[in-house]
Amino acid sequence: MWLNDTSDLVAALKLRGAQKVALQFPEGLKRQAAAYATALKSAGFDVLVSGDPCYGACDLALDTLALADVLVHFGHAPVDERQNVIFEPSRVDLAPAVLENALPFLHGENVCLVTTIQHVHRIPEMDAFLTSKGITVHVGDGSTRTPYRGQVLGCSFNAAKVPGAGTVLFVGTGLFHAIGIAIATRARVIALDPLTGIAQEVSGDTLLRRRFAVMEKARGAQSVGIIVSTKSGQQRLALAHYLRSLSPRATIITMREVSPDELLNLGFDCYVNTACPRLAYDDQVRFPVPVLSPQEFEIVCGVRTWDDYTIDEIP
Amino acid sequence: MWLNDTSDLVAALKLRGAQKVALQFPEGLKRQAAAYATALKSAGFDVLVSGDPCYGACDLALDTLALADVLVHFGHAPVDERQNVIFEPSRVDLAPAVLENALPFLHGENVCLVTTIQHVHRIPEMDAFLTSKGITVHVGDGSTRTPYRGQVLGCSFNAAKVPGAGTVLFVGTGLFHAIGIAIATRARVIALDPLTGIAQEVSGDTLLRRRFAVMEKARGAQSVGIIVSTKSGQQRLALAHYLRSLSPRATIITMREVSPDELLNLGFDCYVNTACPRLAYDDQVRFPVPVLSPQEFEIVCGVRTWDDYTIDEIP
C-alpha cells in the first residue's frame, strides 16, 4: 500500500537532481526498508538505508546523508530546518466519529484539541465534529518543533497551551503525551485512543510521585553525569553547561543512545538527561541509578522550588 | 594508579593549546572516566566524556571531538592517521617467564611471536626469553592498523604473516585472535594466556564448520542487507558496493552499532557484515538470521571457491 506513493517521492528526488538516496525509517516502519530500497533502485537511484535506531525527526541519520545526496526521513515531521532532507510523515487515518467516546468527558466546555503527527491531517474533521456537538474548539499553533496546528510531540506541548481552554483533548495512542500535557499545562486532560476508542481522564500525579522519589534517591550522589545527546535535534549543550555549573561533582557525558549498559559501565551515581526528555520519565525502571530531568536536578541543587516542578520540553 | 600518569597527559594537552578536552574509554576502562574528568577539570580543562560503546580505535568519538579541541582515546593504538587525537594505550604487564608454559608446544622451532596492544611493550623481553631457550624468534612488522612490531588486532593479523615461521605464538587473552591467525596463515598456532598461564594449540576447524553451516543457511535468502559501519575506522563503502553488485537482492544498510534488535526490525533474510569483522564470527549466536563475512558472501554468490575461504581482515 505504501508503495503506491513512490511516484511522488521519485519525482521529488528527480527535481532535486538526487542520485544517491539515503532512507531512514522509525522502528515501527523499518520493515518497509527493503521494499522501498527495491522500488527506488528500479527507478534508477543508488540507495542506502540507515539501520540505526530511530525514534523521531530529532534523530536524523546525518552520517548516512553524508554518503548520499538526499535523506528521506519517513514517519515524522521536521523538528528543525534541514537541507537535503525530505520528510515523509506517516498518516494513520481515523474516523472523526470515534470522538463520540470522549464527549461524556467534555461537558460542552472550551476544549483544546491536540494530536500526534500520524493524525494531524484529520484536525479539521475532528474540529468540525466537536463543534457540531456544541463544543468550542481551540486548535493551538505549533512551533518550530511541531510545524502543524494542533500537533504535539513527547518533548513539545506548545499546541496544548491555549489560554482559556480548561480541558485539553489529546487524540493519540499511549498516555505519555497526555500526562506531559497535564503537568505542563495544569489543565484537565482527556486522552482518546483513536484505535481502541478508549477515552479517559489523565493526571500527572502518579508520574510526579515517582519522580519525587527518584529525586530523593539522587540527593546523595557523589558523581553526576550530565548527558548530552549527539543526535541532531536533541543536543542541548548550553543547558548541559548550565547544569554542570550547579555542582562541582558533575561531568558532561556525550551519548548517542542512552542505554542502561553504558550508564552502568560509566559508573556515575546519578545522571541528568538533556537528551530526549522521555528517557528519564519512561525508562527509569530500566536504568541502574537515578536519571533526572534538568528541572529535577535544579530542585535537587536547590535552585528551583518543588512547587515549580515542571516537565522537560525542548523549545 | 592510572591517575599517576595525568601529568604527562596534561603537558601534552597544554602543548597542543587544548582547552576543551574530550575523553573516550573502551568498555573495560569506562569506570576511570569520572576520576580522569575530575583530574583534568582540576588542571583547568573543560572536559567532555564520550559515553557511547567503544571497542577499538576503529571507533573514535568524532562526534564528541567536534565539540572539543582534542580527543584523548584510552586503551588502544591508532588504526589510522587522525588529527587532534591523543592515543593513550593501556599497558598490562606480564612476566616473560610465563612463556615457560608455552615451551612444550614449541619444539625448538622457528616461532613468530605476536601479541595485543596491552602487552606489546614486552615484546623485547619475550623475544629474549624465547631466544634464551634456543628458539629462533621472528617478530613481524605491523601495518597502518597495527603500528607496533608483533602487534595483532582481531581484524589485522599482518604481524603473524612471517614466511618460514611454521608456528605462531600468540600471547594474549581469549582465543579469537589465535583462531583468526590459524585461518589467515594456515600455520600452527599456540595461544598463551599471560594471566592464567594456560597454553594451548588452537585450530580454526570449529569456527570453519560453524561458518559453513551459516553460509548454507544464507543460500536461500530473498533479501540481503550489506552492512556498512559509520564508525571512523570500520567504514568499507567500496567493498559494500562491490558486494552489492554480486546480487540484485542486496541493499546497503548503514549502522553504527550492529545490534540483533535492529537486524530483526529491518527484516532482511540475511546480512553481510563489512563493519568490524569479529561481529559475524563472534556474535552469530545473538543474531536472528545469518550474518556473513564478505568472503563468505562471495562463496555463496559463486565468485569464490570453498577452498579459498579466508578470514576477513581490514587492510
Interface residues (C-beta under 8 A of the other chain):
Chain A: A22 E27 K30 R31 A33 A34 A37 T38 K41 V47 L48 V49 S50 G51 D52 P53 A61 D63 T64 L67 S223 G225 I227 V228 T230 L237 T251 I252 I253 T254 M255 R256 E257 D261 E262 L263 N265 L266 G267 F268
Chain B: A22 E27 K30 R31 A33 A34 A37 T38 K41 V47 L48 V49 S50 G51 D52 P53 A61 D63 T64 L67 S223 G225 I227 V228 T230 L237 T251 I252 I253 T254 M255 R256 E257 D261 E262 L263 N265 L266 G267 F268
